[in-house]
Amino acid sequence: MTKDVIALTSKMPDLRTLLAGLYAGGPELGVNTLADGAVIQLCAPDGRPLVSVEAPILIQVPGETARLLGTGPDLPDSPVWWTEARASTAVAEGGRLAGSFAGRLATVLNGTVWPPEAASTDVVPLATDVAAVPVPATSAPAVDVLTTKAAVVIQDRPLVTMTSWLSDALRGATTDDRALQIVTPPTTRLTLPTRTALHGHPNRWVVQDPDHGFYDGLSGALLHWRGGTFTPVLDENGTASAAKAFTATSTDADERQLILSQRTRHPADEDLILGRALETAWQYLTGAPPAGWSTAEPVNLPWSTRQLTDLARNRAPQPTWLIAVGRPGRPAIATVRITRTPAGVEEDITLTLGYGKDETPPLDAIEPLAETLATQHGLTSMLTSLRSARRDLTIPPRFEAPPVPVSFTLGSEAVRDVGLAQALRPPLNLSSSRLGPPTEPALHYLLGDGTDPRTWNTLQQLTHHLKGA
């Protein structure tokens, strides 16, 4: 039984409708609120949470429900109100209660429930003896198991997205010096924002395979539960081994992803508008600007550089992390981290685009894009690479070859720091193109066509040469 259930409705669920949905367990259950009312909880008589419901979100971005939930015949497109309920895994009735809550909303508001098999309007009496169930060690709705070392989130949905639930769990785990560990079945995939959030130790994607036990969905290392956290199984030499399921042959060999990792820097003045470098790259590579942006998935807001700038300004000096997505038909997604530094305001941008068997990544657009970014948008550096991976930009729990560098661009300020003479003499007979004003150019180095992994050695020697200056 699924633990996450979503009601999709054309009208916003008002308080009366939400309360009617919360009667899914009958009048004996209670109601609680968290996060200043942003989360409503259906609780057992002793107060422990059974179902947590997040405030409804208006999805205004075309294609977003299909990107995250699939293309079922009854799934509506934007605009649509998205109300997500997460059931406790500690109580057997939790999943049915969440399904009944969502089903009641959909019935009253003529909406749809995802997944459809979870929907009902039945009253689900609480038969579990909650007195025998351990009291949860955390009030965070997304966290199922909390130890001194890890916050464990159990997900059984086909695609794990970087929801506000998961973002809050990651933030809490980081603050408390814990690892965030997401446990899923082997049929689950991650979105790129979720993979980005899990990148690096100690966070981990834990895949529970019925034939292979537990393994890391990003590295393949066999895992076991020890000392309150999932850790690699080591042999007598202290070496971890990979699960066979992780090393299985990929079926996505004909699909590719084009990845641009950009860094920009701007003076921190009142007229600064952020997001324009990303918007320009999107326009060059897809012919249109991004469709929407948000700080979590689902991405719900229409693209607006002014609004995201206002958000970053209001949050400063704390950094801002956000997601942008493209329009249906051209898979594209970006993560952006905006940081206030002594040198100004910096944007770290990773833009990824997906291409199928009969589609050609627009590599010829990279150099003119680099020149525009360098001359108009404060580009510090940009690495462009290609990889064999899924066109839909999701991450399966199996080995994927790392990206292969295509080109590297050094902004004019960075060239000045290195020294123009040094930057124009790259190793290995690499050629560089001058971009922008002749007196203060940016430099664009062509490294390869994205097919030869040895290009990483070329890039390493180039960066060593530039840093050595």
Secondary structure as the mmCIF struct_conf table of DSSP 4:
data_model
#
loop_
_struct_conf.conf_type_id
_struct_conf.id
_struct_conf.beg_label_comp_id
_struct_conf.beg_label_asym_id
_struct_conf.beg_label_seq_id
_struct_conf.end_label_comp_id
_struct_conf.end_label_asym_id
_struct_conf.end_label_seq_id
BEND BEND1 LYS A 3 LYS A 3
STRN STRN1 ASP A 4 THR A 9
BEND BEND2 SER A 10 LYS A 11
HELX_RH_AL_P HELX_RH_AL_P1 LEU A 15 LEU A 22
HELX_RH_3T_P HELX_RH_3T_P1 TYR A 23 GLY A 25
TURN_TY1_P TURN_TY1_P1 PRO A 27 GLU A 28
BEND BEND3 LEU A 29 LEU A 29
STRN STRN2 GLY A 30 LEU A 34
HELX_RH_3T_P HELX_RH_3T_P2 ALA A 35 GLY A 37
TURN_TY1_P TURN_TY1_P2 ALA A 38 ALA A 38
STRN STRN3 VAL A 39 CYS A 43
TURN_TY1_P TURN_TY1_P3 PRO A 45 ASP A 46
BEND BEND4 GLY A 47 GLY A 47
STRN STRN4 PRO A 49 GLU A 54
HELX_LH_PP_P HELX_LH_PP_P1 ALA A 55 PRO A 56
STRN STRN5 ILE A 57 ILE A 59
BEND BEND5 VAL A 61 VAL A 61
TURN_TY1_P TURN_TY1_P4 PRO A 62 GLY A 63
HELX_RH_AL_P HELX_RH_AL_P2 GLU A 64 LEU A 69
TURN_TY1_P TURN_TY1_P5 PRO A 73 ASP A 74
BEND BEND6 SER A 78 PRO A 79
STRN STRN6 VAL A 80 ALA A 87
BEND BEND7 THR A 89 VAL A 91
TURN_TY1_P TURN_TY1_P6 ALA A 92 GLU A 93
HELX_RH_AL_P HELX_RH_AL_P3 GLY A 94 LEU A 109
TURN_TY1_P TURN_TY1_P7 ASN A 110 ASN A 110
STRN STRN7 THR A 112 TRP A 114
BEND BEND8 PRO A 115 PRO A 115
HELX_RH_3T_P HELX_RH_3T_P3 PRO A 116 ALA A 118
BEND BEND9 THR A 128 THR A 128
HELX_RH_3T_P HELX_RH_3T_P4 VAL A 130 ALA A 132
BEND BEND10 VAL A 133 VAL A 133
HELX_LH_PP_P HELX_LH_PP_P2 PRO A 134 PRO A 136
BEND BEND11 ALA A 137 ALA A 137
TURN_TY1_P TURN_TY1_P8 PRO A 141 ALA A 142
BEND BEND12 ASP A 144 ASP A 144
STRN STRN8 VAL A 145 LEU A 146
BEND BEND13 THR A 148 LYS A 149
STRN STRN9 ALA A 150 ILE A 154
BEND BEND14 ARG A 157 PRO A 158
STRN STRN10 LEU A 159 VAL A 160
HELX_RH_AL_P HELX_RH_AL_P4 SER A 164 THR A 175
TURN_TY1_P TURN_TY1_P9 ASP A 176 ASP A 177
STRN STRN11 ALA A 179 THR A 184
TURN_TY1_P TURN_TY1_P10 PRO A 186 THR A 187
STRN STRN12 ARG A 189 LEU A 190
HELX_RH_AL_P HELX_RH_AL_P5 LEU A 192 LEU A 198
BEND BEND15 GLY A 200 GLY A 200
TURN_TY1_P TURN_TY1_P11 HIS A 201 PRO A 202
STRN STRN13 ARG A 204 ASP A 209
TURN_TY1_P TURN_TY1_P12 PRO A 210 HIS A 212
STRN STRN14 GLY A 213 ASP A 216
TURN_TY1_P TURN_TY1_P13 GLY A 217 SER A 219
STRN STRN15 ALA A 221 ALA A 221
STRN STRN16 LEU A 222 ARG A 226
TURN_TY1_P TURN_TY1_P14 GLY A 227 GLY A 228
STRN STRN17 THR A 229 PRO A 232
STRN STRN18 LEU A 234 LEU A 234
TURN_TY1_P TURN_TY1_P15 GLU A 236 ASN A 237
BEND BEND16 GLY A 238 GLY A 238
STRN STRN19 ALA A 240 ALA A 240
STRN STRN20 ALA A 242 ALA A 242
TURN_TY1_P TURN_TY1_P16 LYS A 244 THR A 247
BEND BEND17 ALA A 248 ALA A 248
HELX_LH_PP_P HELX_LH_PP_P3 THR A 249 SER A 250
BEND BEND18 THR A 251 THR A 251
TURN_TY1_P TURN_TY1_P17 ALA A 253 ASP A 254
STRN STRN21 ARG A 256 HIS A 266
TURN_TY1_P TURN_TY1_P18 GLU A 270 ASP A 271
BEND BEND19 GLY A 275 GLY A 275
HELX_RH_AL_P HELX_RH_AL_P6 ARG A 276 THR A 286
BEND BEND20 GLY A 287 ALA A 288
BEND BEND21 ALA A 291 ALA A 291
STRN STRN22 GLY A 292 SER A 294
BEND BEND22 THR A 295 PRO A 298
HELX_LH_PP_P HELX_LH_PP_P4 VAL A 299 VAL A 299
STRN STRN23 LEU A 301 PRO A 302
HELX_LH_PP_P HELX_LH_PP_P5 TRP A 303 TRP A 303
HELX_RH_AL_P HELX_RH_AL_P7 THR A 305 ARG A 315
TURN_TY1_P TURN_TY1_P19 ALA A 316 PRO A 317
BEND BEND23 GLN A 318 GLN A 318
STRN STRN24 THR A 320 VAL A 325
TURN_TY1_P TURN_TY1_P20 PRO A 328 GLY A 329
BEND BEND24 ARG A 330 ARG A 330
STRN STRN25 ALA A 332 THR A 341
TURN_TY1_P TURN_TY1_P21 PRO A 342 ALA A 343
STRN STRN26 GLY A 344 TYR A 355
TURN_TY1_P TURN_TY1_P22 LYS A 357 ASP A 358
HELX_RH_3T_P HELX_RH_3T_P5 LEU A 363 ALA A 365
HELX_RH_AL_P HELX_RH_AL_P8 ILE A 366 GLN A 376
BEND BEND25 HIS A 377 HIS A 377
STRN STRN27 LEU A 379 SER A 388
TURN_TY1_P TURN_TY1_P23 ARG A 391 ASP A 392
STRN STRN28 ILE A 395 ILE A 395
BEND BEND26 PRO A 397 ARG A 398
HELX_LH_PP_P HELX_LH_PP_P6 ALA A 401 PRO A 403
STRN STRN29 VAL A 404 LEU A 410
HELX_RH_AL_P HELX_RH_AL_P9 SER A 412 VAL A 418
HELX_RH_AL_P HELX_RH_AL_P10 LEU A 420 ALA A 423
TURN_TY1_P TURN_TY1_P24 LEU A 424 LEU A 424
BEND BEND27 ARG A 425 ARG A 425
BEND BEND28 PRO A 427 PRO A 427
TURN_TY1_P TURN_TY1_P25 LEU A 428 ASN A 429
STRN STRN30 SER A 432 LEU A 435
BEND BEND29 GLY A 436 GLY A 436
BEND BEND30 PRO A 438 GLU A 440
STRN STRN31 ALA A 442 LEU A 446
BEND BEND31 GLY A 450 GLY A 450
TURN_TY1_P TURN_TY1_P26 PRO A 453 ARG A 454
HELX_RH_AL_P HELX_RH_AL_P11 THR A 455 GLY A 468
#
